[in-house]
Amino acid sequence: MSQDEWPTGKQPKVSDGAEETPTDNGQRARRGSIAADDTEEAPVATGARKVSRHAERSEAPRKNHQRTFSWLGRLGEALGVMVVLAAVVFVSGLAADVTPTPPSRLNITSSLFCQNIDGLAGSISGVADSDLKWQPDGGAATPGSTFFQHAVDTESTLQGTGSVAGVVQFGSGAQVAAAGCTTPAASGYLQSGAANGTLIMQNIDDQDAILNVAILGSGGEIDPSDFIDLKIPAGTVKQINIGDYATGISPVAVRWQSTVGRVLAWLVTSGSSGLDMVTPTSAANQVVVPGVPGGATVQVLITNPATVRIKAQVEALTAQGRVVVAGAEQVTIEAGSTTSVDITSALSTDPTALVVTADQPVAASAWLSQASDKATSPGVLANQAGGVDAFGVNPGHSQLVISNVSQSATEATVTFGNTGTPQKVPIAAGVTTAIDASQPGAVRVSGTGIVAALVIRGGTDDTSGMSVVALPPDTARAGLTPAWIEAQPV
């Protein structure tokens, strides 16, 4: 959300000391000069004057009035310019100290849909302003308060009034996978640094969904014939083993675009090296990857859906400011492919965020490794970092990572819990800061030019597994919806 551009008054243009005044035919001419379409009056003899003395006397006051109105008009213009400039100075002074007020919250009922990993024990953390309910597929609705946590073993629905958010979390030993509950989408990208993942698509609507699905691997695009006009019947869940079509290929991206309907889509990777549940991102010329934890091995994944080779640049929003990442100043991505660049050595041990910029739309994520676990941080569109009021839920053992994407200093307002006290967090341009968030409950982050994410741990230390969940725009804010919901891949 860009700041409003203030109108500025224009000074009257004066050339060579000549002053512009309106002529009889509505055009503009210069006093002291002759307009191109004017005719110069030739001097005449006194005895043959065509204008009477009475006419001269009547013309003189008219000219004096014209000069008076012209002078008053220019005075009005000058005063207008001064008023506008004073307003700009005044508002600019306020903007330095006041965070723009987000749209008012709406008292509406919203539903979010929550993913699942078959065969693993899981839990859901939900929060809403009021009327919070959770319903597993095939089960009865369970009413809750403004915050609750339940065990979960299937796909489910979360409903509440006002601001609503949910996170599902699954674990196996020191491996953790978490994802934010969301809404269905007509298109998107799922990026992973591991091979042979499982693509899961759920159609929660009453009509069948018809999709075109493609796999964009390191060697180019793969379009299996049974991925064209792929049908997901209403009210069903479909699982596809990516290894059946792209065995051993990594990194990889799955792109889907519907011709009819919409789906929830996620990608599960599991194995001895880690557990992850990948959620969607979209393509754009600039993508922000939030919540990259400190101390992790970091690979940036970039998918090029175009039919031509392109180049991209990766920058980091660090604790010290915005810098171009060494080794990723110019990354070449072949047409219809996904590439990865290990940037671990170029990053410090502090949390950070990444900004990927390209001359054509790209999808971007961070593929993270720490101890025995893997995690993905999907990118969000850069235009989401305008004026944002983000709302999420912390299941516990988390770190809130906030990054200022803008070119000027800003202030984030952070609130933990439904009735917590807001904290003011100043953040310099291009800087990332982190706040401990150990208590379960609601998390709200408001401000201008920022993105925020939760780094969720399975326990109290870095060896207990991790996941990254970006905080989405508040469901109850007028005019704010997650940018990836409606975006179409190119």
N, C-alpha and C positions, 0 to 999 in steps of 0.2 A: 504494500500500500504506500504509494509515494506521497510526499508532502504536497500540499496544494501550492500551485504556482501563483504568486501574487501578481495582479496587473500593475504595470508601471505606466505613469503618465508620460506622454511624448511632448518634448519641447517643440515650439514652433520652429520650422526650418527657415533660417535667414541666410541669404546669399548676397555677398557684396553689399551689405547694409541695406538691401532692398527689402521692404516689408510687404507681405502678401495680404491682399484684400480681395473680397469677392467683387466680381464685375457684374454688369447688368445681365449677362447671359448665363450666369451661374458658374462660369469658369473662374480660375484664379489668375490674377495678374499681379505685377509688382508695381508698387508706387515708385516713381522715379525712373521707370522704364516703360517701354511700349510692348504690349503683348503682340504675339505674332499675327493675330487676326485683327488687330486694331488698325485704324487709319489715322494718320497724324493730321490734325486740323491745321490747314494753311492759314497764315496770317491774312486778315482782310482789312480793307481800308475802313477808317472810322465811319465814313458816310455810308458804307455798304454792309454794316454789321447785321448778321442774321439773328442775333440774340438780343432781345431788348434789355434795357437796364433793369426793368422789373423782374425779368426772368433771372438775371444775374443775382439780384438781391434774394429771390426765393431759393436759388440753388445753394447759396452760401450757407444758410442754416442747416440744410440737408446734409451737406458735406461735414459740417461741424458735428452733427448728430452721428453720422457714420463713423467719424474718428472717435467720438466718445464711446459708442457701442463696441467698436473694434478694440479700443483700449480696455474696456471693461471685460470683454471676452478673453483677452490675453491674461488679464489679472486673474480671472476665474480659473483658466487653465493652470496658471502658476500655483494658485492656492490648492487646486486638485492634486498636483504633483506633490506638493509639500505634505498634504494630508496622507496620501498613499505611502510616501516614504516614511512618515512618522509611524504609520500603522505597521509597516514592515519591520521597523526597528523595534517597536514595542512587542510585537508577536515573536520576533526572533529572540528577544530577551526572555520571554516566557518559555519558548521551546527549549531553551538550554536547561531549564530547571523542571519542566513539567512533562511527564510522559503522556502522549495523546490518549484520550479516553476511548476504550474499545466500545463497539456497539453494545447496547443494553442486552441483558440476558432475556431469553424468551422462556416462558413457562409452558414448554411443549413436552410431549412424551416422545422419546426416541428409542429405537431398537438398534442394538449392535449384535453382530454375529461372531462367535468365537470358535477358533480352530481347535484341532485335536491331533494327537499322535497316538495311533493305535498301539496297544500293548504296553504303554507306559503310564505309571501313576502320575496324575497331574492335579492342579488346583486352579481355581479361578479367583481373582480378586476383583470386586466390583464396587463402584461408587456412583452415587447420584445425589442430586439435591433432595429428592424425595421419591416415594413409591417405587423403590428398587425391587426388581424381580429377576430371578434367574430360572431358565427352563432348559434342561438337557433334551436333546432330540429323543422323542418318544416318551418323555417323562412329564410329570406334573410340574407346574410353576412353583418355585420356592420364594416366598416373600422375604425380604430382608430389610435392614434399616438403611441408613445412608452409606454404610460401608459394610461389606461382609467378605468372607473367604469360604469356599466350599471345595471339596474334592470333586474331580471331574474325570470322566473316562470316555466322553463322546463329544461331538459337536454340540454347541448350545447357543442360547439366545439370552441377551442381557437387555432389560428394559427399565427405563426410569424417566422421571420428570425433571426438566431443567438440564443441568450439566450432567452428562453420563460418560463413564469410561470403564473399561475392563481390560485385564491382562490375564492370559492363561500361561501357566508355567509347568513344564514337564522336566523330570530329572531322572538320571540313571547314574548313581554313584557321584562322581565329581563332575558330571556333565549336566548342563542345564540348557534348555531351550525355552524361550518365552516369546510371546507375540501379543500385540494389542488387538482387542476385539474391534471389528471394523464393519464396513458396509460393502455390498457386492459392487463390482466394477465391470464395465464393458470391455476394458482392455488393460494391459499392464505388462511389466517385465518382472521376472524372478531370476536373480543372479546368485550364483554359487561358485565357490572356489573348489568344491569337491565334485567328484564324478559319481554317476549312477544314483542320483537322488530320486525321490518319489514325488511326482507331481500330483497334487490333490486339488480337485475342483468340485465345489458344492453349489448346486442350484437350489436356492431357497424359495424361488418364485413359483407361481402357478402355471407358467408356460415353459416349454422346452427352450433351452439355450442352444444356439448354433454358433460354433466357434471355428476360427482358423488359428492353428497353433504352429509355431516354428521353434526350432532349437538353433540358437546362434552360439556355436562353439569356437574354439581357437582356430579351427580350420575353415570356417565359413558356415553358411546357413544350411540347415537340414530341414526339409519339408516332407515328412512322410505322407504318403497318400491318405492314410487313415487319420491324419491330423487336419485334413481339409474338410470343412463342413462337419466338424466333430459335434455330435449331439450329446448334450447333457440333459436327460429328461428332468422334468419338474420334480422338485423335492428329493433329488438323489445326490449321491456323492460318487465321484469317479476317481480312481487312482491309476496312475500310469508310471511305469518304471522307465525312467529316462535312459537307463543303461540298455534297454532293448532296442533303442534307436541310435544312441551315441555312446557306445561302450567305452568306458575309460576316459572319456573326453572331459577335460577341465582346463581352464574355467569354462563355465557354460551359462547361458541365459535362456530362459523359456519366455517367449512372447506369445500372448494371446490377444485376439481381437474378435469380438462377437459381431455377427451379422444380425442375430436375433437374441434378445435377452442379455443377461449378465450373470456373473458367477463370483463366488469367493474362491480365491486361488492361493495356495501356498506350496512350498517345496520343502520336503524333509530330507535331511542328510544325517546319517547315523553310522557309527562304526567305532573302532578302537581309538581313532584320532579325535573324535568329538561328535557332539550332537547339536543340530541346528534346525530351526524352523524359519525359513526365508519368507518374508512378506513382500508385497509388491512395491515397485517404484515405477517412475515414468521417464520418458526421454525429453530432454530440453537442451538448449545451448549452454546453460549453466545449471549445475546440480550441486547441492550442498549435502555432504555426508556427515551427519552429526554423531556425537557421543563416542568417538574413538577413544577407548581407555588407554591410560598410560601403561607402559611396560609390556604391551602385547606385540606380537608379530603382525605386521599390517601389510596386506596386499590390496591395492586399489583395483577394482574390476571395472572395466569400461566396455560397454557394448555399443557398436556402431550399426544401426539398422539400415543405413543408407546403402545405395548401390555403388558408391565410390569410396575410395580410401580417404580417411580424414586424419587430422591431428588434434590432440587435446593437451591441455596444460593442467597440472595439479598444483594447487596451493594449499597451505596449511594455516589454520587459524590457531595459533599457539598461545601459551601463557604470556609470551612477549609481544605478539602481534602477528600480522599476516606476512607469510613468506612463500616464495616459490619453492617447491620441493625439489631438492637436488636429485637428478636422475629421472625426473618426471616433468621437465620443462617442455618437452615436445614428444608426446607419446603418439606413435602411429598405430591406427586401428584399421585393419583391412575391412572391406565392404562385407556386411552381413556377418560380422564375427565379434567375439568377445576376447579381450586381452587382459592380462594381469601384470602389475608392476609391483615388486616388493620395495616398499619405501621405509622399511623399519629403521634402517641405519640413518635415515635423514630426519627422523623424529626423535624428540626427547622422551623422557619417561612421564611427562605430564599429559593429562587428557587433551585432546585436540579435536578439530573438525577439519574436513577436507572440502575444497571447492574445486570442481572439475569444470573447465570451460573449453568448448570446442566450436569449430566453425560450422558444424552441423549438429542437430540434436543427438544426444547420447544418453544412455542410462548408465548410472554409476553407483557402486556400493563399495564398502570396505569388507574384506574377508579377514577375520581376526583369529589368531591362535594364541592360547595361553594355557600353560600347564597341559592337561589332557583334554581340553575342550576347544571347540570352534564356535564362531559366532559371525553373523552378518549384520552390518549396519546399512540398510538400504538408504539411498539418497532421497532427499526431498527437493522439490523445485525451488529455485532461488527466490521466485516471487512470493513464496510463502513467508519469507522473512521480512515482510513489510511491517504493518502493525499487527501484532499477533497476540491472541489470548489463548494459550495452549492449556489443555486440561488432560490429566492422565491419572493413573492410579499406581501407587508403589506397593508391590507385594512384600517389601521388606528387604534388608541387606542390599541397598542400592546406593548409587551415586548419581546425583543430578548434574549433568554437564550442559552448560549454557555457552553459546558462542555468538559473538557479535559479527554479523556478516557485512555490516555497513562500513562506510568510510569515515564515520564520525563516532565519537563516544556516545554511549546510550546508558539507560538504566533499566534493569529488569526488576519487576516486582514478583517475588516468589512467596507463595502461600502453601503451607503444608497443612492438610486436614480441611474439612469442610468449614470449620469456624476458626481456623488458625489466624495468627497475626501476620499480616503481610510484611515481608522483609524487602528493603531496597538494596539492590546489588548493582553498583556502578561497574560498567564494563567498557574498557577502552576499545577503539576501533580495531577490528581484526583479532580480538583477544578471545580466548576460551578460558572459562573458570569452572570450578567444580565445587559442589556442596554435598556434604554427607546427608543421606536420606535413609536412615536406618529404620524409622518408624513406618509401619504400613499405613496406608490411607491416601487421600486425595492429594494431588500435586497440581498447582496452577502456576503458570509462568506468563506474565504479561510484559509487553514492551515493544519497542520499535527496532527492526533490523536484527532480530535474534532468532536462533533455532535452539531447541532444547531436546535432550534425550535422557532416558534413564539407563544406566549400566547396571543390570540386575545380576546379583550373585546368588549362588545356591547356599552360601554360608557367609562366615565373617572374614574369610581371607581370599586371596587371589587364586588359590588352588581349588576352590569349591565350584568352579564353573561360572560361565558368564553368558549374558545375552544383552543386546542393545535394542531398546524400544523408543522410537521417537515420540515426543508428545504431540498429538494431533491438535488441530484447532477445536475449540470448544463446540460441542454439538448444539449448545443453546445460544450461541452468538449469531445475531442476524447477519447474513451476507458472508459468513465464513464457513467454507466447506473444504475438506481435504483436497488439495489440488490434483492428486492422482486419481480421484474418483471419476472425473469427467474427461481427463486427458486422453487423447488418442495417440497411439504410437505412429511413427512415420515410417 
